[in-house]
Amino acid sequence: TLKNHHVHNHQRGKNGRDDDEEMEPFDFSHEDEAQRCIELLEHLSNAILPEETLEVLNQLRDCVRESRTSQMVAAKVGGVDVIFECLLEEMQERGAKEEETSEQAHAALEVLVAAMTTEHEEDLKIVKEREILEEKERGKMMTGKQRIGKERRTASEMNREALAAKSANVFSMLQMISSNDFYVKYHATQILCAMSSRRNTRKKVQEEIVKSPGASEVLVNSCSPRKEKSEVLRNETLLLLARCTKGHSEIQKLVAFEGMFEVAFDIIRAESSGDDAGYAGESVSNGLDGGIVVQDCLELCNNLIRGNALAQSLFRENGCVGKLVQFFKGLERRIGSDVAAAAYPAQKAANALCALESVSLLVGAVNLPEEEDSEFSQDAEAREIILSNLEDNRDTNRGELAARGGIEALCTCALGNGKVESAAIRVAALRALRDAVDYHDANQARLFSAEVTREARKGSGVPEPALLALGRTALKAETKAEREAALMALESAVRGNTDGQILLVSTLAPTGLGGFDDGQNENENDGGDDDFAGETSLGGLFARAMLRATSTSSSSSS
């Protein structure tokens, strides 16, 4: 019976797919489970009474959850089409009668969710093998299209492809996210989110979002704490938007224009304060204290501003640059150097790294996404126009960052007594600082005048120029990544900066006679190294370092 169904399925048009002949081979060792699933699908097609339909759907849901074979059968023999048609019939009938969504419609959605999200043990092995393969080939410049023949698909992926084969199905799911029924809206969002997890089905979802009037507005409203009180729906929609905005400038613009930046920072504020009523306030200095939802919001914002000058302008005009700066100020004040590195919260570090990535996207090197499904991947002329717009926009972003105190905030995060006890965050802050000052006269001057606090043996601390602290970090930081990041920031500070270059050269001589506080500096970051501790100018610091290196080299030669 299973073979007959499989043959019949191919004869009637391959379920709209071009690659059925490459699908996962079926394992006939579980033929009883397959036969049971087929019987239930046939029963569903012929069911008349609502109670009968509901019972069959509940049994199908349990079969798919418990058996990978049943899940694969649903994809191979047109089961997804049968279930989806049942769902549409129920929705249309209830809609015409202006009644609430039926139990049968809820049950059909539950079957689809199970078919597209359940990962059995064999599927987890496939995902693991794929990750290993991608890791091995990451440096070989092999594209996804070249890898596809080597990849096995999970049962859930096969079901997603079956549903996405007809664009009308995706359009119908987008219509359901506007439903007044919470369960319809939530399950539809789950299904769309699952379909967006892989490139081939994500493209279908992206196409329908662009074509569907009001879809972007509904999605943004589903995230807003002002309009949607359900956190589970909000979190699922955030993930859906994060996936669909990646590398797609049209959706980025639609979502940004619907006010996603304001919504994202409302969520961050509410998550960090633990009080949903607090989203209307202005302070977001503790924004990085939240959980993974904060990270999702920041990653979504990064997707929107990555390579999109229009979205960056909206981000800036909504005051979001100033909010990022407040994050960094709050990060330094709340954590600082008095907290052991081992106790540094991993989630807070992840949030901080996402916020620092936002800064680099706004003020750093201009690049466009290289994803294969990016609309600029093949259009060289369009890329040139967008790159030109981004370069013009970058200077404005740099000026806004400096005006909000971003240069000083980044220095405090990465340098001196107030630096954050996380090497990864310090490196990211130094790289963002490098991006902010590179070839930018005003920001270079601001960095030259910035100060940080350096701890002395007696007293609360001694101020020193941020450039001098950068020099110490470039010479003495424990990790190579941090030393290189500090050195690159110094290079950017003087690159194209004639006045800064002259100032540096004019001090290029060792002048220090000892460390702070009579050479008895207890700062463990100084390590008791008097060769560096006593210098009070960047040129002197480098001169002493060169002298020491020369002396060491001469001693080795002797």
Phi, psi and omega in degrees: 000318180299318180296318179298318178297320182294318178295315179300321180298320179289323181295330185265022169112018174058026180059024178080006182257151179264356189235026182299326182295345180259006184291165182304127178300143183274140181266108183281002177289344178247044186295331178296317179295320179295316180298320179297317180295319180295319179298320179294321179295319177295319178298319180296321180296330185257358183295144181243310183284142178302320181296323179293316179299317181297318181295318180295317180297319178297321179291321177299318179301315180294322179298315182294319180294325188266338188229122176294326178301314178297322180296320178290323179299320179303325179280325189278326187252021178080017181297324179298321179296318180298314181295318182293322177296321176298317179299312182297320179299317180294318180295318181292320180295314180291324179297321180294328181270358180056042178250171177291157180300138185284164175296327180296320178295318177299317181294320179297319177296322179296323177296316180295320178298316179297319182294330187255354181235341182290129177242111178276175186302318180295324179294320179297325176294319179298315179298319180296316178299320180295318179297319179295317179297316180295323179294319180293325186262006184301322182267007184259006177058034179269129183279165178300323180295325179288333182274341193301327180293338181270351187264137169265145180260146176283164179297322180294322178295323178296322178290323177296319179295322179297319180288321183284350182300330178250119181298333179297328178295315180295319178300318180296321179295322178294326177295326183290337180289351176267000184296151174280347178276119184300318185292324176296313181297316183292313180294323177297320178294320177301315182294315179297322179295317178297319179294336182273001185281341179234149190301315188296320179274334178298322180300324179293319179294316180300317180300318182286327176298318180294321185278338186272116180298129175082358182297316181295323179296316180296319181295317179294318179297329179291341178269337190288125176293345178282334187241341182229120184269347182279117181288326182293320177292318179301314183293321179293322180291323176302316180294319178299313180294321179300322181285320186281337179276349183293116176070016181234097188295329182293315178291325176303314180295315181301313183291320179296318180292337178279002176092029184295328180297315179297318179297316182299317181284334171298316180295316180301316181296315181294319181294322183284326180274341183071017183224108181299336181282351185270007185289344183277351182285176184258334187282129175231024186296337179259021187301332182277001179281348185287181182269208185292339177296324176299317178298318178299318180296315181292322178294323176296316177300320179296321176298322183289322185267351182290111178067023183228100184296323181295316179294324177296321177297318178295320178301314181292315183292336177276006178076017185286334177296316177298326179291323176298317179299320177297326175304312184292323177295318178293325179298312180295317185290322185278330184252291176064188186272000182269004179253133182297141182300326182294335183268002183293124184295129183297320182291322177296323177297317179297319178297317181296319180295323177295319179295321178291327175296323177303316180298314181297324178295327182281322189242358186268196181302140183276120178218157174249153179302143181256011180300147181297332183266008176289139182291348180261002186295333182246346186262096184294321182295317178297322179298318181297319180295314181295319179297321178297317178296322180293321179295320177295323183286331185297318180298321178296319178297320180295319178296321179294319179300314180294319181297331180272004180085021184291325181297313180294322181295319178294320177299317182294324179294323191257343190227161171072195184291334183269006185295152182285138181277058174212114184299322181298318179291319179299317179297315180297322179293321178294322178292321176296321177298317176302313181297325185288332186253350186299118180056029179237104188304312185296317181288327175297317178296324180292322178292322179298330181265354182288151178229153172230166181264131176247129186290135174249168183294319180242132180099172186282335180158165181237129178287143174217156180301141179298326178297322178294320177295324175299318179298317178298318180295318180298330182267331194234355181300149185291323185260148179296321182299319181289321178298316181293321180296318178294320180294320178294324177295320177296317179300317179294330181293332182249353181292120182074009185249089184300315181298318179294322178296316179297318179298318180295315181295324182294341180252013187282068177201140180292126182235342186288143180250359181167173181284175173301148178058053175061035176073010181255039181296126181265358182302119183293338177290335176281339177061020181068021183273094184291342177301329183250331191297328187273352184286137181243011175220150181294318178300318178296322179298313181291322179298315180296322179295319179293322178297318180295319179296320178296318180296318180296320180294319180295319179297321180294321180294321179296000000 
